[in-house]
Amino acid sequence: MTADHRDFLQRLSRQERTLLVLREELYEGSWKEMTVDLEARLKKKPHLFELSETIEADILRIKKLIEYENQHDIDLGEYLEDE
């Protein structure tokens, strides 16, 4: 893991880190599946799992994490255990 990636991970909020862990454990590493589930929950459709934070805030956090992963061509979930 590069120092930049380590710094980024260390700066994640508790909520962002939780979303990253949940993506790995419940959605097999897929932001798309997680986002679809959150949007379904927001629309009162069937969903897999309930989060305590507001959905809108979680979706914004997910977008931040996706943007970082896309910019650096990495999967942050692979680095969780390195922490």
FENVEN-V791975 format. One record per backbone hydrogen bond with DSSP energy under -0.5 kcal/mol. CO is the residue of the C=O (numbers start at 0). NH is the residue of the N-H. If there is no record, write none. Layout:
co=CO nh=NH
co=CO nh=NH
This chain:
co=1 nh=5
co=2 nh=6
co=3 nh=7
co=4 nh=8
co=5 nh=9
co=6 nh=10
co=7 nh=11
co=8 nh=11
co=12 nh=16
co=13 nh=17
co=14 nh=18
co=15 nh=19
co=16 nh=20
co=17 nh=21
co=18 nh=22
co=19 nh=23
co=20 nh=24
co=21 nh=25
co=21 nh=26
co=22 nh=26
co=22 nh=28
co=22 nh=29
co=26 nh=29
co=28 nh=30
co=29 nh=33
co=30 nh=34
co=31 nh=35
co=32 nh=36
co=33 nh=37
co=34 nh=38
co=35 nh=39
co=36 nh=40
co=37 nh=41
co=38 nh=42
co=39 nh=44
co=40 nh=43
co=53 nh=57
co=54 nh=58
co=55 nh=59
co=56 nh=60
co=57 nh=61
co=58 nh=62
co=59 nh=63
co=60 nh=64
co=61 nh=65
co=62 nh=66
co=63 nh=67
co=64 nh=68
co=65 nh=69
co=66 nh=70
co=67 nh=71
co=68 nh=72
co=68 nh=73
co=73 nh=75
co=74 nh=77
co=75 nh=78
co=76 nh=79
co=78 nh=81
co=78 nh=82
co=79 nh=82
